[in-house]
Amino acid sequence: MAYFLTADGGTESLRARIYDLNGKCIASCAVPYETSFSAGARAEQMPADWWASFVKASRGAISKGGIDPGQIEAIAYATTSCSVVALDQNGDALRPALIWMDVRAHAEADAVLATGDPALQLNGAGQGPVSAEWMLPKALWLKRNEPEVFDRAYRICEYQDFLTYKLTGEWAASLNNVGLRWHFRNDAGGRPETLLGALGLEALLDKWPPRVVAPGEVIATLTAQAATELGLSRSVKVVQGGADALIGMIGLGVARPGQLALITGSSHLQFGVTEAALSAPGVWGAYADIVYPGRYVVEGGQTSTGSIINWLGRLTGGLNYDELNARAAELEPGCDGLIIQDHFQGNRTPYTDPLSRGAILGLTLAHEKHHIFRAIMEGISFGTRAILDAFGRAGYTSSEITVGGGASASDLWMQIHADTAGLTIKIPASADAPSTGSAILAAHGAGRFETIDDGIAGMVHPGRTIDPIAANVAKYEEIYQQYLALYPAAKTVLET
């Protein structure tokens, strides 16, 4: 038997999974780590926790699966993107990582946009905005606010690249991450040298990993130390992965032009496959070759989604999901006049406004927890609809949405997504999309599949389908217009 070790390094934990060649998950093990939140929408994690969790989770999954570690042929992993680390020559962190949801660098994001550099074509056809989540704003923030850290850093890279170094001793960046978040354009000159020059960030060129490796390509085999820590053979191949949501596209089987993926978790991400580049305001991309050679990806995203559900749980002392889903399902669309804006940690698209905030409108003494619970799901679904509308204005449309991640476990939420978008929802048999995608990449890198597309055909299997309910589509259309009006109204209040 051939097995493949995967890791999904998320916002709250790292989950290791073992897969076979049919795409079956043999075993999994999750190990949590802490996030430090502070004023100014700051969110940090310790990179050493990532590695400790990777080792513990991997050993746990191998043990639970009862497999011979010698049968593991390759490793691939998906991680949060824009989780920026400053490392010394030994790969040790000089400060906590600024994870993806840290948007302190909004002034630096404005500075990036102000350059007017051609690399900004990826940002709404050059009109912006630029997100404070991305690599360049965060690197510029370090240079401006912690120059001693910036100067000492041997490498400034991402979560993905940190794990790669710990596993292989190689400094390599994923084409997926650099094309998605570093303004690297595989179809237009590679690294954004003129943009870095305009920002005074020329030194960053030497601090980035020198190799750029496409998803599915072999980086190296395990170092002796990594093999010992993991209990694996040194011959195990380490195969390039990438950003969790993008690798999730592979795990969902979204590979053909016109297909659309919705990756859910702490955040929502929307990705569509196109044959040609397209750019428009309110849309990011299109990115060349970052998942599939010769194909482009167009992007939208919501910063806080599942994390808002978690917030409600923290606020109220915990959630009984079965009970809440059952009671929320009895409500009519609109939750008795309750509307929630989902910008609890800013807005990624279509507004790309890190200073926007969440809003709850229409509360009465008659509303209960299940009203708020459903209104959160509706508000997030409206946020997805706004992104799909921006895609449509850019010239990209799809007739269905393929969904993976935590939200796909809720039939109610999936029905709300179908009804607010007016599109059919498809959920593969395995909703753990980033891990399944990583397994496909590992199997491809190990030589078990000639192409990533072949891996999808062999390892992704159909699941359930949810069609929109016509009556609900009509009801939600009116409420959606109220949702859209909430953003400019709340922005006016927040700016006074």
C-alpha positions in Angstrom: 0.0 0.0 0.0 1.0 3.6 -0.7 0.1 6.3 1.8 0.5 10.0 1.9 0.8 12.3 4.9 -0.9 15.7 4.7 -1.2 18.6 7.0 -3.8 21.4 7.0 -2.3 24.3 9.0 -5.3 26.4 9.8 -6.1 29.4 11.9 -6.7 27.5 15.1 -4.9 24.2 14.7 -2.9 21.9 12.5 -4.6 18.7 11.4 -2.5 15.8 10.0 -4.2 13.2 7.8 -3.2 10.0 6.2 -4.6 9.1 2.7 -4.5 6.2 0.4 -4.4 6.2 -3.4 -8.2 6.2 -3.6 -8.5 9.4 -1.7 -9.7 7.7 1.5 -8.7 9.3 4.8 -7.2 6.5 6.9 -6.7 8.6 10.1 -6.4 12.1 11.3 -5.1 14.0 14.4 -5.5 17.7 15.2 -3.3 19.7 17.6 -4.4 23.3 18.5 -2.2 26.3 18.9 -2.8 29.8 20.3 -3.5 33.1 18.6 -2.7 36.3 20.3 -5.2 39.1 19.5 -4.7 42.8 20.3 -6.1 46.2 19.4 -5.7 47.4 15.9 -7.0 44.1 14.4 -3.7 42.4 15.2 -3.4 38.6 15.3 -0.1 36.7 15.9 1.1 33.1 16.3 4.4 31.5 17.3 6.0 29.6 14.4 7.5 27.1 16.8 4.0 26.1 17.8 3.3 25.3 14.1 6.2 22.9 13.9 5.5 21.3 17.3 1.9 20.7 16.2 3.0 19.3 12.8 5.2 16.7 14.5 2.6 15.8 17.2 -0.3 15.6 14.8 1.7 13.6 12.2 2.8 11.0 14.7 -0.8 10.9 16.1 -2.3 10.3 12.7 0.3 7.6 11.9 -0.4 5.9 15.2 -4.2 6.1 14.8 -4.0 4.7 11.3 -2.0 1.7 12.4 0.0 1.8 9.3 3.7 1.1 8.6 5.4 4.5 8.4 7.7 3.0 5.7 4.7 2.9 3.4 4.3 6.7 3.5 5.8 7.9 0.1 5.3 11.7 0.2 4.2 14.6 2.3 2.3 17.7 1.1 0.6 20.4 3.2 -1.7 23.4 2.9 -1.4 26.3 5.3 -2.9 29.7 5.9 -1.6 32.3 3.4 -0.3 35.7 4.3 0.9 34.4 7.7 4.2 36.2 7.4 7.3 35.1 9.4 10.7 36.8 9.9 13.4 34.1 10.4 17.1 33.9 11.1 19.6 31.7 9.2 18.6 28.7 11.4 14.9 29.1 10.6 14.1 30.4 14.0 11.5 33.2 14.3 12.7 36.7 15.3 9.2 37.7 16.4 5.7 36.2 16.4 4.2 35.7 12.9 1.7 38.2 11.6 -1.0 35.7 10.6 -3.4 36.2 7.7 -6.2 38.0 9.7 -3.7 40.6 11.0 -4.6 43.8 9.2 -2.5 46.3 11.1 -0.7 47.2 7.9 -3.5 49.1 6.3 -1.4 52.3 5.9 1.2 50.3 4.2 -1.4 48.7 1.9 -2.3 52.2 0.8 1.4 52.9 0.2 1.6 49.9 -2.1 -1.4 51.0 -4.1 -0.1 54.5 -4.4 2.9 53.3 -6.4 0.7 52.6 -9.4 3.1 49.8 -10.3 2.0 47.4 -13.2 2.1 44.5 -10.7 -1.1 46.0 -9.2 -3.1 44.7 -12.1 -3.8 41.8 -9.8 -5.6 44.3 -7.5 -8.9 45.2 -9.1 -7.4 45.9 -12.5 -4.9 48.3 -10.9 -7.6 50.3 -9.2 -7.1 48.5 -5.9 -7.6 48.4 -3.1 -4.6 46.4 -1.8 -5.3 44.2 1.2 -3.4 44.8 4.5 -3.3 41.0 4.7 -0.8 40.6 1.9 3.0 40.0 2.0 4.2 43.4 0.9 2.1 45.6 3.3 3.2 43.4 6.2 6.9 43.4 5.2 6.7 47.2 4.8 5.1 47.4 8.2 8.1 45.5 9.7 10.6 47.7 7.9 8.8 50.9 9.2 8.0 49.8 12.7 10.5 47.1 13.6 13.5 47.9 11.5 15.8 45.9 13.6 13.8 42.8 13.0 13.5 43.5 9.3 17.3 44.1 9.0 18.2 40.9 11.0 15.8 38.7 9.1 17.6 36.2 6.8 14.2 35.2 5.4 10.8 36.9 5.3 8.4 34.3 4.1 5.3 32.4 5.1 3.9 29.5 7.2 4.2 27.2 4.2 7.9 28.1 3.7 8.7 27.7 7.4 7.4 24.1 7.4 9.3 23.4 4.2 12.6 24.5 5.8 11.9 22.5 8.9 11.2 19.4 6.8 13.9 19.7 4.1 16.5 22.4 5.1 15.6 24.0 1.8 14.5 27.7 1.3 11.7 27.4 -1.2 8.5 29.4 -1.7 5.3 28.0 -3.3 4.3 29.5 -6.7 0.8 29.3 -5.2 1.5 31.7 -2.4 3.8 34.1 -4.2 1.5 34.3 -7.2 -1.5 34.8 -4.9 -0.1 37.2 -2.2 3.4 38.4 -3.1 2.6 40.2 -6.4 4.6 37.6 -8.3 3.4 37.2 -11.8 4.3 34.0 -13.5 3.0 35.3 -16.8 4.6 38.8 -16.6 8.2 38.8 -15.3 8.0 37.0 -12.0 9.1 39.0 -8.9 7.7 42.6 -8.6 11.1 44.3 -8.6 9.9 47.7 -9.7 7.1 47.7 -7.1 9.7 46.8 -4.4 11.9 49.5 -5.6 9.2 52.1 -5.4 8.5 51.1 -1.8 12.2 51.1 -0.7 11.9 47.3 -0.2 14.7 46.2 -2.5 16.2 44.3 0.4 13.2 42.0 0.5 14.3 40.3 -2.8 17.3 38.8 -1.0 15.2 37.9 2.1 12.6 35.9 0.1 13.4 32.2 -0.5 15.4 31.9 -3.8 13.4 29.0 -5.2 9.8 29.2 -6.4 8.3 25.7 -6.7 4.9 24.9 -8.3 2.3 22.8 -6.4 2.8 19.1 -7.0 6.6 19.4 -7.7 9.1 17.7 -5.3 11.1 20.1 -3.2 13.4 17.5 -1.6 13.3 14.6 0.8 13.3 14.8 4.6 16.4 15.9 6.5 17.8 13.4 9.0 16.5 15.5 11.9 13.0 15.9 10.5 12.8 12.1 9.7 13.8 11.3 13.3 11.2 13.7 14.8 8.5 12.4 12.6 9.5 8.7 12.7 9.7 8.4 9.0 12.3 7.4 6.4 14.6 10.0 4.9 13.4 9.0 1.5 10.0 10.5 2.0 9.4 13.2 -0.6 8.3 16.6 0.4 6.0 17.9 -2.3 5.1 21.6 -2.7 1.6 22.6 -1.5 0.3 26.1 -1.0 -2.4 28.2 0.5 -5.1 26.1 2.2 -8.0 27.5 0.2 -6.2 27.1 -3.2 -5.1 23.6 -2.4 -8.7 23.1 -1.4 -9.7 23.7 -5.0 -7.9 20.6 -6.0 -9.5 18.6 -3.2 -12.9 19.8 -4.4 -12.2 18.8 -7.9 -12.6 22.4 -9.2 -10.2 22.4 -12.1 -12.1 23.3 -15.3 -12.8 26.8 -16.6 -16.2 28.0 -15.3 -16.0 25.9 -12.1 -16.2 27.8 -8.8 -15.0 26.7 -5.3 -16.2 28.0 -2.0 -13.7 27.1 0.8 -15.2 27.6 4.3 -13.6 27.7 7.7 -12.7 30.6 9.9 -13.0 32.6 6.6 -14.7 32.1 3.3 -12.8 32.1 0.0 -14.2 32.0 -3.5 -12.1 30.9 -6.4 -13.0 30.4 -10.1 -11.0 28.8 -12.9 -10.6 30.7 -16.1 -8.9 30.1 -19.4 -7.6 33.7 -19.8 -6.7 36.5 -17.4 -9.4 38.9 -16.4 -9.2 41.9 -14.0 -11.9 44.2 -12.6 -12.6 46.4 -9.5 -13.7 44.3 -6.5 -12.0 41.2 -7.8 -8.5 39.8 -7.2 -6.4 38.1 -9.9 -6.5 36.5 -12.3 -3.4 34.6 -11.2 -1.5 32.6 -13.7 -0.5 28.9 -13.1 -0.8 29.1 -9.3 -2.8 25.8 -9.1 -2.9 24.3 -12.6 -0.4 25.0 -15.4 -1.9 27.1 -18.2 -5.0 28.1 -16.2 -5.9 31.3 -14.3 -7.7 31.7 -11.0 -10.0 34.6 -10.0 -10.5 35.3 -6.3 -12.8 36.8 -3.8 -12.9 36.3 0.0 -14.5 37.1 3.4 -12.2 37.6 6.3 -14.4 36.5 9.1 -17.1 33.8 8.7 -16.9 30.7 10.8 -14.9 32.8 13.2 -18.1 34.8 13.8 -19.9 31.6 14.8 -17.1 30.9 17.2 -17.4 34.5 18.5 -21.1 33.9 19.3 -20.1 30.7 21.1 -17.5 32.5 23.2 -19.9 35.3 24.0 -22.7 33.0 25.1 -20.8 30.2 26.9 -21.0 27.7 24.1 -23.3 26.5 21.3 -25.4 23.4 20.9 -25.2 23.2 17.1 -27.8 20.5 16.6 -30.4 22.5 18.7 -29.5 25.8 17.1 -29.6 24.5 13.5 -33.0 22.8 14.2 -34.5 26.0 15.7 -32.9 28.3 13.1 -34.3 26.1 10.3 -37.8 26.9 11.6 -37.3 30.6 11.0 -38.3 32.4 7.7 -35.6 34.0 5.7 -34.7 37.3 7.3 -34.8 36.2 10.9 -37.7 38.4 11.8 -36.0 41.6 10.6 -32.5 40.8 11.8 -29.5 41.7 9.4 -25.9 41.1 10.2 -22.9 42.6 8.3 -20.1 40.0 8.4 -17.1 42.4 8.5 -16.1 41.5 12.1 -12.4 41.6 11.1 -12.7 44.0 8.1 -13.7 43.2 4.5 -11.5 41.4 2.1 -13.7 41.7 -1.1 -15.5 43.3 -2.8 -14.7 46.4 -0.8 -11.2 45.4 0.6 -11.8 47.7 3.6 -9.7 46.6 6.7 -11.4 49.3 8.7 -15.0 48.1 8.1 -16.6 46.4 11.1 -19.4 44.0 11.9 -22.9 45.3 12.4 -26.1 43.9 13.8 -29.3 45.7 12.8 -32.9 45.1 13.8 -32.5 43.6 17.2 -35.6 43.4 19.4 -36.3 41.8 22.8 -38.1 39.0 21.0 -34.9 37.8 19.3 -33.1 34.8 20.7 -29.8 33.1 20.2 -31.0 31.0 17.2 -32.2 34.2 15.5 -28.7 35.7 15.8 -27.2 32.3 14.8 -29.2 32.2 11.5 -28.7 35.9 10.8 -24.9 35.3 11.0 -25.2 32.6 8.4 -27.4 34.8 6.2 -25.1 37.8 6.5 -22.1 35.7 5.5 -24.0 34.2 2.6 -25.0 37.7 1.5 -21.2 38.6 1.6 -20.6 35.6 -0.7 -23.3 36.8 -3.0 -21.7 40.3 -3.2 -18.5 38.7 -4.3 -20.2 36.6 -7.0 -21.9 39.7 -8.3 -18.4 41.3 -8.5 -17.2 38.3 -10.5 -20.2 38.7 -12.8 -19.3 42.3 -13.5 -15.8 41.2 -14.3 -17.1 38.7 -16.9 -16.9 35.4 -14.8 -20.0 33.4 -14.1 -20.7 29.9 -12.9 -23.8 27.7 -12.7 -22.9 26.0 -9.5 -20.7 26.2 -6.4 -18.6 23.4 -5.0 -18.2 23.7 -1.3 -15.7 22.4 1.2 -14.7 23.0 4.8 -16.6 23.3 8.1 -19.7 25.1 6.9 -20.5 22.3 4.5 -21.5 20.1 7.5 -24.6 22.3 8.0 -27.4 21.5 5.6 -29.1 24.7 6.8 -26.2 26.9 5.9 -25.7 25.3 2.6 -29.4 25.8 1.8 -29.0 29.5 2.7 -26.0 29.8 0.4 -27.9 28.1 -2.4 -30.9 30.4 -1.8 -29.0 33.7 -1.5 -26.8 33.0 -4.6 -29.6 31.3 -6.6 -27.1 28.5 -7.5 -26.8 24.7 -6.9 -24.4 23.7 -4.2 -22.3 20.6 -4.6 -20.4 19.0 -1.7 -17.9 16.1 -2.5 -17.8 13.0 -0.5 -14.8 14.4 1.4 -15.3 18.0 2.5 -11.8 18.2 3.9 -10.7 19.9 0.7 -7.2 21.3 1.6 -6.2 17.9 3.0 -7.6 16.0 0.0 -5.9 18.4 -2.3 -2.6 17.9 -0.5 -3.0 14.2 -0.8 -3.5 14.5 -4.6 -0.4 16.7 -4.8 1.6 14.2 -2.7 0.5 11.3 -4.9 1.3 13.3 -8.0 4.8 14.2 -6.7 5.4 10.6 -5.8 4.7 9.6 -9.4 1.4 7.9 -8.8 -0.5 10.2 -11.1 0.9 11.8 -14.2 -1.0 15.1 -13.7 -2.9 16.8 -11.0 -6.1 16.4 -13.1 -5.5 12.6 -13.1 -5.1 12.7 -9.3 -8.5 14.5 -9.0 -10.1 11.9 -11.2 -8.7 9.1 -9.0 -9.2 10.6 -5.5 -12.1 13.0 -5.5 -15.6 11.4 -5.3 -19.1 12.9 -5.6 -21.2 13.6 -2.5 -24.5 15.5 -2.1 -26.2 18.3 -4.0 -28.4 21.1 -2.7 -30.6 23.0 -5.1 -32.0 26.5 -4.4 -35.6 26.9 -3.3 -37.3 29.3 -5.6 -39.5 30.9 -3.0 -36.5 31.6 -0.7 -34.5 33.0 -3.6 -37.2 35.6 -4.1 -37.4 36.5 -0.4 -33.7 36.8 -0.1 -33.3 39.1 -3.1 -35.1 41.9 -1.2 -33.2 41.3 2.0 -29.9 41.2 0.1 -30.5 44.8 -1.1 -30.9 45.8 2.5 -27.6 44.1 3.3 -25.9 46.0 0.6 -27.2 49.3 1.9 -25.7 48.5 5.4 -22.1 48.8 4.3 -22.1 52.5 3.2 -24.4 53.4 6.2 -22.1 51.8 8.7 -19.0 53.2 7.0 -20.4 56.7 7.4 -21.0 56.2 11.1 -17.6 54.6 11.7 -15.8 57.4 10.0 -17.4 60.3 11.9 
